[in-house]
Amino acid sequence: MLQLHPDSSTPLVNQIIDGLRALIDDQTLKPGAKVPSIRAFASTYSVSTFTVVEAYDRLVAQGLLVSKGNAGFFVNRAANELLDKHSVEADTSRPTFNSEWYLQQIFEIRQLPFKPGCGWLPNDWMYEEGLRRGLRQVAGSPLELSGYGDPMGLPELRALTAQNLQQELSIVANPAQLMLTHGASQALDLAVRTLVRPGDVVLVDDPGYPNLMSILRTQGATLVGVPRTPAGYDLDQLERLLAHHRPTAFFTQPHLHSPTCSRTPLAQLHRLLQLASQHGFRLVENNLYADMIADPQPCLASLDHLQQVVYVGSYSKSISPNVRVGYLLANPELTQQLLHLKMRSGLTTSQVMERVVYAAIIDGRWRKHLKRLRQRLAEAHQEVGRHLHRLGFELFIESDEGMYIWTRHPAIPDSAALLDDALEKGIMLGPGQLFMVDAKATGWMRFNVAFSTDPAMWELLEKVLVKHVRRGGM
């Protein structure tokens, strides 16, 4: 039915997509026809099942195939209309990179052997023992099953979190100013919907946090990127931006910034607070990697005493992403606005899970877990950095903290060009385009060091890299 050429420079995923599109277009595959199953296709054409899954998923996303439960994949009855609508001359050797689609795949495709592009820690790096003890403790105590819990979240966990923030980060806050959320993502969403109106100009880190940018765009905000440098913010550019815009807020990650893992000097934090006061915009400080900082330093919330700063944190990164317990702090008036929105949009958060987290972190081994986690990250930074330097990559900063390395290869101007070949090898990369405010192609890419220490991955990635370096030199 198709002719695939493994030696072609066009990835097999794209060959399958182009071939099936052609068969649908010329009516060889008629509307409603069933296409071969994933396993049957893979066996017939001697390709991996993952390659077929990837091709079929893209064709479903394009509207040409539909998936019907356990029945398989079928040609969409409206496929020919879609093809007619998009029958423009274009280079289809590689589909246009879709950041929203790829971000979804990072969360959905977990069976890949190598995931350096993901944003979580490996299972054996999590606080599994503490979480199990917490689950047993909560399961063995009386459960309140008939109510929704405290609107602000479990009082004991709020009080303990406020105490720890004061001891470790010098953030002085009454527990009444601390609200628990369904992870940091809900905290950011609540802050966006409370502070931002459609049409507002909002500053964000560039590169920055893709999920936050998506939330802001959904709210109708106009995003303006503030460039990150190895030394923190580009304050000169920030002041130029402030001269031309009147932003409502600046959503930022001063410390262990994702994707660069850079940290902002204290003097810059003071200057940023001065500019916020002078120009009248709020600061939303996302510090969800705070548990990974070996040597904490003052943050915006500690310097500002939560006057114009909203602070966001989370337990999901250091305990487990499945825990989904985050928190935010703000001044009392704004906290009440955030609470009302939380209740209108989703009522209370899970008090059962909040009790589990509370039980886990009052365990005497919690701080030992964090110390060990920081040590393992530092060791992984050193190992991954050696691999990158060996292959000719340049690093944004030299660091031994946090989960990420932001890097680029001088011979690869567009890191997204590596995706298909890397996926063929079972590697999910983190192309820099995901993190850019303007979504333009860039050579930068993000490596999660905890998922990047396997020598086998580097052997495969080197083959991908050599292929693209040669292609770029032709």
N, C-alpha and C positions, 0 to 999 in steps of 0.2 A: 504493500500500500504506500509506503514511504521509502525514500532512499536517504540513509543517514551516513555521514562521512566523518568518522571519529578523528581523522587527521586534519580536518578543516579548521581554520582559525575561528569559525563561527561555532560557539558552544552548542553542545548537543541539545540542551534545553531549548535554545532558540531555533534549531533545525526542526525539532518536533513541533514547536508552535507554528513556525512558518509553513511546514508541510501540512498540518491539519487545517490551518486557515485556508490554504490553497484547495484542499479537498472539499472543504465546506463551500468555498466560493464557486467552484465549478460543478457543484451538486453531486460529486462522487459520494460525499457524505450528505444525505438529505436531512432537512429539518426533522427532528425527532428521532433520528437514527442513533443507535447505541454504539459508542466507540469501544474499542477493546478495554478490558479491565487493566488496572495498573500492572498487575503481575503478568498478564498475558502479553501486554505491550512490551514490558521489560524483557520477557523471555524471547519474544519474536525478534526483537532488534538488538539483543545482547547489550542492554544498557541497565543502569541501576534503577531500582524502583524509586529511589529518591528523585532521580532525574525526571521520571515520568510524573511523579507527584507534583514536582515543581512546574512542569509544563502544563499539566491539567489544571492546577490551581490558577495559573495565570490566564488560561483560556476561560475559566469560570469567571475570574475577575473582569475579563474583557467582555463577558456576556455571550461568548460563543458556545460554551458548554454549560450544562446545568448538572448538578449532582443530586441524585435522588436516593437518599438514605443508603440502604444496603443494595440497591438495585444497580448502582454504577453511574457512569457518566453518559450523557446524551447530548446531541446537538440541539442547541436552543432553536425553537421554532421561529424565532425572530432573528436568527443569526445572519441571514442574507441581508436583511435591512440594516443591521449594524455594520456589515462589511461595506455596503453601498454608501453608508453615511460617512465612513472613514476611508473611502477609496481615494486617498491623496498620495501623490508620489513622495516617498520618504525613505530614509535609510532604515531598514528594519533588521539590520545585522545584529543589533542589540536593542531591546525595548528601552524606552526612556525610563530612567530611574524614578521610581515612585516612592518617596520617603515614607508616606503614610502606610503603603502596602508593606514595605520592608520592615518598618517598626513593628507592625502586627506579626510578621513572620518570626521576628526575634523572640516573641513571646510564645508563638504557637509551635514552631519547629524545634522541639527539645530533644528529639532523638538523634540529632547530628552528633557524631563523635567529638567534634571540636567546635567550641562556641566562644572564641575570643571577642566576638562582638556583642555579647550579652551584658546585662546590667545587674546581675546578681552574683552571689557567691556559690561555689560548689556545695553540694549537700554535706560533705564531711567537714566543711569549714563553718557550718552553722552551729548554733547553740542547742544541738539536739538533745543532749542529756538534760540540760536545764529545762528545756521545753517539755520533755517527757515527765520529769518530776513535777513540773507545774500542772500538767494535764492530770496526773494522778492525784495531786493534792486537791485540785478543784473538783474532780470527779468524786472524791471521797468526802466532800463537804456538802451540806445542804445547798441546793440550787434554787434560786428564785426564777421559776419558769413562767410565771403569769404576768410579769411586768416587763417594761422596756428598759429599765435602768435609769440612772441619772442622766439628764440631758447633756451635762458637761462631761460625762464619763466617770468611771470608777473613782470615787474620792481618794482612796488610798493610793492609787497609781498616780493620780494628779499631784498629790502632796509629795510623794517620793520623787517624781520627775522634777518638780519645782526645786526640791532640796538638792538633787544631783546637779541640776543646771547652775544653781548658785555656787556649789562647791567647786565644780569643774570649769565653768565658763564665766563665773561672776555675773550671771543674769539674775537680778533680784526681782522676783515676781511672786505675788500672792497666788496660791493655787486657784483662787477665783478668777484669775486672768488666764488660766491654762485650760484649754479644751481639748479633749481627746477626739481623734478623727479616724476614719477608715483609711489609714495610711497617709503618707505625705501628699499623695495625689489629691485626696479629698480636701486636705487642708489648703493646698494651692488653689483648687477649684473654688472653694468657699471664699478665699481671699480675692480671687479674680472677680467673682460675681458680686462681691460686696463693694469693691473699690473701683471697678472699671465699668464704664458705660460704652455702648456701641459708638465707634468713631473716636474714642479717646486714644491719644498717643501713649504708648507704654514702652519703657526701656527694658531691654533684656540683654543678658550676656551674649556675646557673639564670638565664638561658638557658644551654644548653650543647651538647655534641657528641652529635647523635642516634645515631650508630653506637655510641658508648660506652654510652649509656643502654640500647640494645637488647641489647648484650652482657651488661650487668649484670642486666637483667631476665631474660634467658635463664638466667643463673646462679642466679636465685631471690633476688636481693638486693632489699631495700626501699630505694628511692631517696628521699633528702631533699635538696631543692634549697637551695643557698646563694646568695642573691641577688647578682648583679653590679650594680655602680653605675658611673657614669662614672669614679669615682675608685678603682675596684678592688672589693674585697670589702665587703659590709655586715657588718663585724666584730661589731657589736652583735647583729645577728640570728644570726650564727654562734655567738656565745657562748650565746644563748638556746637554740639548737638543741642545743648540746652539753650544756646542763643537763637536757634532756629525753631525749636519745638517747645511746647508747654506740656510736658508729660504728666500724667496722672500718678504714675508709680514707676518704680524700678524694681523688677523681680531679679534677684541676683544670688549667686553662690560665692561668697567671698573666700571660703576655705574648702580645700579639696574639691575645687570646682570641677564639675563634669562638663566636657570631656577631658580637660587639660590637667586636672589634679593640681593646679597652681593655687598658691595662697596669697592673700592680699596683705601687704604691710600695714602696720598700725597707723602710720601717718596717712595712708590713703583712706582708711576707714574714717578717720577724723574729717578729712577733706570731703568725703562723700556725704557725711552727715551735715556739714556746713552747706554744701550745695543743695541738699534736699530741703533744708530750712529756708535757704535763700530763694529757691525756685518753687517751693510749695508742693513737692511731690512726696508720696509715701515710699518707704523702702520695705520690700518683702524679702526677708533673709531666709534662704533655703539652706539649712545646715544638716541635711539628712545623713551626711557621712561623718558627723562629729565623733562618733564612737571609734572611728579609725584614726583619729588624730593623736599622735604619740605625745606631742608637746602642745597642749591647748594654749591659745592666746586669745585676747579680747575679741569679741565679735561686735557687730553693729548693735545688737539688742542690749549687750552689757554696757556699751558706751552711751547709748541713747536712753536707757531705762524704759524702753517700750513706749516712748512718747510718739514717735513717728515711724517706728519700726514694728512690723509684724514678723514674728519668728516662727519658722516651721522646722519640726524635727520628726524623727521616726525611729521605731524599734525594728522595722522590717529588714533593714540592711544587715544588722548584726545578729538578729535572732533567726528570722526566716521571712522571706517575702510573703509566705502564706499566712503569716500572723496578721498583717494588715492593721497595725496599731500605730498611728502617728499622733501628732499633737501640734497645736499652734498657740502662741501667746501674743497678746496685744493689750493696749490700754483698756481700762474697764468699759468705756463706752463702746468701743469698736468690738470688744469681745461679745457684748450683748447682741450687736447686729449680726455677728458671725454665728452666734448660737441660734438666733431666730431663723436664719437661713438654713442652718444644719437641720433644725427640726422640721422646717417646711419641706425640705428636699428629701430627707431620708430618716426622720425621727432620730432615735438614739443610735449610738454605736453598740457593738456586741459586748455586753458586760461580762459574759462568759469568757470571751477571749482576752478581755482586759484583765480579768482575774488570773488567767493563765500567765500572762506577761508579768503581772505583779509578782506572782509566786516564783517565776523564773529569775527575776532580777534581784529579789531579796535573798536568793540562794547564795551561799558563801562563795560559790565558784564562778559567779557572773564576772567579777573583775579579773579573775584569772583567765577566763575565756577571752575577754577583750584584749588583755595583754598578749596572749598567744596569737590572737587574730592579727594584731598589729605586727608582731614578729614575723608571721608567715607572709604577710603582705610585703614587708620590707625585703625578705628573702626572694620573693617572687619578682619584685621590681628589679633586683640585681640580675637575676637569671634571664628575665625577658629582655632587659636592656642589653645584655650581652648578645643575645640572638639578633636583636634589631640592628645593633651596630655591625655585627658580622655580615649582615645582608645589605648594608649600605644605607640604612634608615637614619634620619636625623630626629632627635627627640626635642619636643617643645621645651621641656625642662628635665633636669636630672633630679629624681626624687626617690624616696623609699617609703612614701606614705600613700594611703588610699588604694583604690582598686584599678586605676587607669593609667595608661601611658598614651599620650597624644603624639603621633609621629607621622612622618611622611618619607617617601622615597623620592629622591630628586629626578628619577627617570619615569615616574608615574604621576602625570599631572591630574588625573582623575581617578581617585581610589575606587569609585563605583565600577570602573572598568574591570576590576579584579573579581567582582562578585560571582558571576556565572561560573568562571573557571574554578574559583574557590569552593563554590557549592558542589561542583562536580567531585571535588576531593573530600567533601563532607565537612567543610569549614564555613561557619557563619561569621563573616567579618562585620565590622562597624564602620562603614564608610563615612567620611567627614561631612558629606552633603546632608546627612541626617541632622546634624547639629548646627548647620549654618542658617542664619535668619533669612537670607535671601534664597536658600536652597540651591545655590549655584555649585557647580562641580568644583571639587577641591582635591588636592593630593593628600590632605591630612586624613588620618583615620585613627580610631580609638581601639586600643587593646585592653581587655580586662586581664590583668596579670594573673589572677587566680585561675583562669582558664587557658593560660598560654605557656605553661611550663613543660608540656609534653614534647620531647624531641621529635616524635613522629609527626606532629603537626608542622613543625618547622621544616622538616624534610619535604612535606607536601607543599607547603607554602612557598618554599624556595623554587620548586618546579613551576608553580604558577607565576611567580615573580620573574623568573628567567624568561618565560614565554612572552610576557608583556614588555620587558625591557628590550628584548630583541625586536618585537613588533614596533615599539616606539622608535627604534633606531633605523628602521627600514625607510 
